[in-house]
Amino acid sequence: MCGMKSGKAKYKVPGRFFLFVLPLVALYYKTILATLGFGFFTDMQPGIGGESVQAAGVNEVFFDDSIYVNAYAKTAVIPTQPKHFPASLKLPLQLTLPNDTFAIRQWYIQNSGNFSKGNAKPGADIGLLQAWEIEDGDSQVVVAVLDGGTDINHPDFTGRIWKNMKEIPFNNIDDDFNGYVDDTAGWDFVNNDNFPQDETGHGTNVAGIIGANINNSIGYAGIDNHCKLMICKITDANGNGKYESWVSAIYYAVKNGARVINMSVGGIAPSAKLTEAINYALANNVVVVSAMMNTNTNRPYYPAAINGVIAVGATNPDDSRAEPFFWDSESGSNYGNHISVVAPGNYIYGLSPQGDNFFWGGTSQAAPMVSGLAALLIAQDFSRTPTDIKHIIEITADDGVGDPKQDSPGWDMYYGYGRINAYNALKYFYAPADMEQAYSN
């Protein structure tokens, strides 16, 4: 089923999580967790309604279907969720924001419903705190950021910028014979040089959403804490770009090991060469994510409108569709027959060369949310294909969260399959037959 693992699913348990105990299982939960190999300590958390449980000397715990079936049998609770994730054992859960200085501004990590810039709704986030307890990334996963360059020396990117180890720096020789001289950290396809530096802040913000370091006591928290960021500059100081550069950057990213390509850009005209490059990426097991763009119309932009691309719209802190964005009353998240999902994309605080107090808005910010999630899904299972990743992200999205006039049940042209939910996506390790059937139909 979609190339997903069967048998045992891996969850990374950092030592402590919270167990929510249903009334009917109060007498059984310690026995159940003992069966799963956990030890206990008493530490009631006010207002949580459960008891803290600590993993007994393990960092990785393996669960399989038989254990979950036994858990159901012992709890005598009627299943209301897929049996691989029982309603009685919601594992694991994390309730603490990372210690990054401005993480509290990142409402899409944990939305309390309080936001100074506009209306907000509790829970209108992407479930990152819980998701990180399952998977927080892998340094073997490379995400290519095709944008306006990035401030590669920003301290929040320490250790995160992809390095071309086949290239000897500053010797003015194309050591790896890939056609790019001294491309040690990516390439500037606009100026044709090896210094893909950001000139506008856009690319730095996008890269930070994907992969700014987490829990380093500075800046902001990215979605993936370990992936490498391959920087490919494809737009100039005015935010303009040419398909020729985009196409070259796609081939570069694929040939140099990227597993995800983020393109928070869009062109108004279809292009055979761009389509060919996207198809090349997909055929070589590279996920492509692109922004729907911001004209508040159903006009298609490319590459978002190319088949196989995960096309992403944007939402507000209250789960409404972003229309308008804060910067223009005529703007809004585009919609149409090719939209896949939506993600938070308005009032997005994040990294910027100009400082840490800037917020951004647009489907450009929503797309890297999805790229970060794609990187986490690949880290969880390297065998997953672009089709698998797209399927998981779509089938686990939260549907019906917006205005019912736009966010109708199932797929719709405004929200696609819904607002992404990283926690749901990462716990969707098996493909339940009922969900598979619903998706196929």
Secondary structure, 3 states (H helix, E strand, C coil): CCCCCCCEEEEECCCEEEEECCHHHCCCHHHHHHHCCEEEEEEECCCCCEEEEEECCCCEEEEEHHHHHHHHHHHCCCCCCCCCCCCCCCCCCCCCCCCCCCHHHCCCCCCCCCCCCCCCCCCCCCCHHHHHHHCCCCCCCEEEEEECCCCCCCHHHCCCECCCCCCCCCCCCCCCCCCCCCCCCEEECCCCECCCCCCCCHHHHHHHHHHCCCCCCCCCCCCCCCCEEEEEECCCCCCCCCHHHHHHHHHHHHHCCCCEEEECCCECCCCHHHHHHHHHHHHCCCEEEEECCCECCCCCCECCCCCCCEEEEEECCCCCECCCECCECCCECCCCCCCCEEEECCCEECCCCCCCCCEECCHHHHHHHHHHHHHHHHHHCCCCCHHHHHHHHHHCCECCCCCCCCCCCCCECCCECCECCHHHHHHCCCCCHHHHHHHHC
